[in-house]
Amino acid sequence: MKQTMIAIALLCLSFVEAKAQDVYKEILQTSTKVATDRANDMETRKIATFKVDALKYLLMKTNELMPDSNMHMVDVQAYAMYRFVNEYVESLSKANKKKDKELIMTIYKEATIHNPRFNDMDKELILAYYNNDNFLTQFSLDCDWEKALKEVENVKEAAKQL
């Protein structure tokens, strides 16, 4: 009975691990679908396009600079980017005043610059969105999304203390 329970537990763990490795693919697939669906409004499509480009950049640079890393790290970064962008959009939608929206944009935007992942020197590429007023997601592509998300959470927490 004990061996059966252990075998079931190991089977469940391997299933969860296999699913966790699909995070990058799932976010990429969902974002690509949203970005290419003309039924969605333009802003939604642009946000999804940013996610697609950020994911492709993440995988490209990871394969280039860290070829021995496993997909789990990419999945963790992909999920952090997904949360970062979604929390950003949600925060903007809750802000009523223009100055509050501008503050939120600055906090998130700067968090992506403060937390580079690859220290990529191709500024034209990594700042393609950052310097583009046509996109709501004016973020650096070269970003450690976990650290950027943490920075934003710390800023929000500090603001609550005021």
C-alpha positions as CSV (number, residue, x, y, z in Angstrom):
1,M,0.0,0.0,0.0
2,K,2.8,2.4,0.9
3,Q,4.6,1.7,-2.4
4,T,1.4,2.4,-4.3
5,M,0.9,5.7,-2.6
6,I,4.5,6.7,-3.3
7,A,4.1,5.7,-6.9
8,I,0.9,7.7,-7.2
9,A,2.6,10.7,-5.6
10,L,5.6,10.5,-8.0
11,L,3.2,10.2,-10.9
12,C,1.4,13.3,-9.8
13,L,4.6,15.2,-9.3
14,S,5.9,14.2,-12.8
15,F,2.5,15.3,-14.3
16,V,2.8,18.7,-12.5
17,E,6.4,19.1,-13.7
18,A,5.4,18.3,-17.3
19,K,2.6,20.9,-17.2
20,A,4.9,23.5,-15.6
21,Q,7.2,23.3,-18.6
22,D,4.3,24.2,-20.9
23,V,3.9,27.7,-19.4
24,Y,6.0,29.5,-22.0
25,K,4.3,27.7,-24.8
26,E,0.8,28.4,-23.4
27,I,1.4,32.1,-22.9
28,L,3.0,32.4,-26.4
29,Q,0.1,30.5,-28.0
30,T,-2.6,32.5,-26.2
31,S,-0.8,35.8,-26.8
32,T,-0.3,35.1,-30.5
33,K,-4.0,34.2,-30.9
34,V,-5.0,37.5,-29.2
35,A,-2.5,39.5,-31.3
36,T,-3.7,38.2,-34.6
37,D,-7.5,38.2,-33.9
38,R,-8.9,41.2,-35.6
39,A,-12.0,41.0,-33.5
40,N,-10.0,42.3,-30.6
41,D,-9.5,46.1,-30.2
42,M,-6.1,47.5,-31.3
43,E,-4.8,48.2,-27.8
44,T,-5.4,44.6,-26.7
45,R,-3.7,43.3,-29.8
46,K,-0.7,45.6,-29.2
47,I,-0.4,44.4,-25.6
48,A,-0.5,40.8,-26.8
49,T,2.1,41.6,-29.5
50,F,4.4,42.9,-26.9
51,K,4.0,39.6,-24.9
52,V,4.8,37.6,-28.0
53,D,7.9,39.7,-28.8
54,A,9.1,39.6,-25.1
55,L,8.7,35.8,-25.0
56,K,10.6,35.3,-28.3
57,Y,13.3,37.6,-27.1
58,L,13.6,35.7,-23.8
59,L,13.9,32.3,-25.5
60,M,16.3,33.6,-28.1
61,K,18.7,35.2,-25.6
62,T,18.4,32.3,-23.2
63,N,19.4,29.9,-26.0
64,E,22.2,32.2,-27.1
65,L,23.7,33.1,-23.7
66,M,22.6,30.2,-21.5
67,P,22.3,27.1,-23.7
68,D,22.6,24.7,-20.8
69,S,19.7,26.2,-18.9
70,N,16.5,24.3,-18.6
71,M,13.1,25.3,-19.8
72,H,11.9,25.8,-16.2
73,M,13.8,29.0,-15.9
74,V,12.2,30.3,-19.2
75,D,8.8,29.3,-17.9
76,V,9.3,31.1,-14.6
77,Q,10.4,34.3,-16.5
78,A,7.5,33.9,-19.0
79,Y,5.0,33.7,-16.1
80,A,6.5,36.7,-14.4
81,M,6.3,38.7,-17.6
82,Y,2.7,37.7,-18.0
83,R,1.8,38.8,-14.5
84,F,3.9,42.0,-14.8
85,V,2.0,43.1,-18.0
86,N,-1.4,42.0,-16.7
87,E,-1.0,43.7,-13.3
88,Y,0.3,46.8,-15.2
89,V,-2.8,47.0,-17.4
90,E,-5.1,46.3,-14.4
91,S,-3.4,49.1,-12.4
92,L,-3.8,51.5,-15.2
93,S,-7.5,50.7,-15.6
94,K,-8.1,51.4,-11.9
95,A,-6.4,54.8,-12.0
96,N,-8.7,57.6,-12.5
97,K,-6.4,60.6,-12.8
98,K,-4.0,61.3,-15.6
99,K,-1.1,61.9,-13.1
100,D,-1.9,58.5,-11.4
101,K,-1.7,56.8,-14.8
102,E,1.5,58.5,-15.6
103,L,3.0,57.5,-12.3
104,I,2.0,53.8,-12.8
105,M,3.5,53.9,-16.3
106,T,6.7,55.3,-15.0
107,I,7.0,52.8,-12.2
108,Y,6.5,49.8,-14.4
109,K,8.6,51.2,-17.3
110,E,11.5,52.0,-15.1
111,A,11.3,48.6,-13.4
112,T,12.1,46.9,-16.7
113,I,15.2,49.2,-17.2
114,H,16.4,48.7,-13.7
115,N,16.4,44.9,-14.0
116,P,18.1,43.7,-17.1
117,R,18.5,40.0,-17.5
118,F,21.0,39.7,-20.3
119,N,22.7,43.1,-20.4
120,D,22.1,43.2,-24.1
121,M,24.0,46.0,-25.8
122,D,21.6,46.1,-28.8
123,K,19.7,49.1,-27.5
124,E,17.7,49.6,-30.7
125,L,16.2,46.1,-30.2
126,I,15.7,46.0,-26.4
127,L,14.2,49.6,-26.3
128,A,11.9,49.1,-29.3
129,Y,8.9,49.3,-27.1
130,Y,10.4,51.4,-24.4
131,N,10.8,54.4,-26.7
132,N,7.5,53.9,-28.6
133,D,4.6,56.1,-27.6
134,N,2.3,54.0,-29.8
135,F,2.4,51.2,-27.3
136,L,1.0,51.1,-23.8
137,T,3.7,48.5,-22.9
138,Q,6.7,50.8,-23.1
139,F,9.0,48.2,-21.5
140,S,12.5,47.0,-22.2
141,L,12.7,43.5,-23.7
142,D,15.9,42.8,-21.8
143,C,14.3,42.3,-18.5
144,D,14.5,40.0,-15.5
145,W,10.7,39.8,-15.2
146,E,10.8,38.3,-11.7
147,K,13.0,41.1,-10.4
148,A,11.0,43.8,-12.2
149,L,7.7,42.4,-10.7
150,K,9.3,42.3,-7.3
151,E,10.5,46.0,-7.7
152,V,7.0,47.1,-8.6
153,E,5.5,45.2,-5.7
154,N,8.0,46.9,-3.3
155,V,7.1,50.3,-4.7
156,K,3.4,49.6,-4.3
157,E,4.0,48.4,-0.7
158,A,6.1,51.5,0.1
159,A,3.3,53.8,-1.4
160,K,0.7,52.1,0.9
161,Q,2.9,53.0,3.9
162,L,2.8,56.7,3.1
